[in-house]
């Protein structure tokens, strides 16, 4: 059963490639195409085997990312403090703007885990300079949208050590969707992630009906040199 995440280990070497064999309940062959696996250019399905690459193929079909620029109740990209911070991070190239945003959130919004179940407050986390993992993720997405970069949340599993954990991260549209993760401060985020759903925050309660009972066996993990 995937576990919740503790503090991020910063000494892990990023993965360039991850290969896992997936078995369904009772060893049954899983229907992997029902999940948000096949439309991720970083993920390739071969039968019961899933191959994740840090730098994947180009998007196979044109994306319309414009709807991921607007604010929503959890992503207050129109908040004055969010907009002011985003303006200070804008660079001549979107790729550098995205890199600045990832570094800024990693440095300026301290991770402050909470045992309480509360609605994430991205604008409040930015003003406080501290927030939960979900709030730090939403700050990143809000800053990107305010800076003119389409951004969305995705959810799935993150391999840490020899265990998979429930996790959510961001995708920023930079000539295709690129994973970015405030949990590890990575852009692009490495191949330790298995994307299952697009949108939402990837909470265990949302993901368990999709992937509950599955078993993932790692058969290859190639670290960055």
Order of alpha helices (4+ residues) and beta strands (2+ residues): beta-beta-beta-alpha-alpha-beta-alpha-beta-alpha-beta-beta-beta-beta-beta-alpha-beta
